[in-house]
Amino acid sequence: MTDLLAAAAGAAAVFAATNIDDIVVLTVFFVAARHAGRPHPWHIVAGQYPGIGALVAVAVVVAAGLLVVAGWSPRSSSRSARRSWSPAASSPAWPGLAG
């Protein structure tokens, strides 16, 4: 459970960091639009949709790739196999935690 909470906290931190970055980039675009007239503000707003769509598409492809690489699928895993798995038992990189 702590691994899940740690992963959620890490994901929240990355999400916040990318949103701060996005605010900075959008501010620069809107300031440029105000002073130079290009790009138009509607171009900036409209560009957010394909940009976010591309990020979501890449995330889905990467998540699917991780499932393939790990060899895991919801249909092939059983409850007992999920309960009995531990990183210490399956990876030689955990000798200090194995006991």
ABEGO torsion letter per residue (X at the ends): XAAAAAAAAAAAAAAAAAAAAAAAAAAAAAAAAAAAGOBBAAAAAAAAAAAAAAAAAAAAAAAAAAAAAAGBBAAABBAAAAAABBAAAABAAAAAAAX
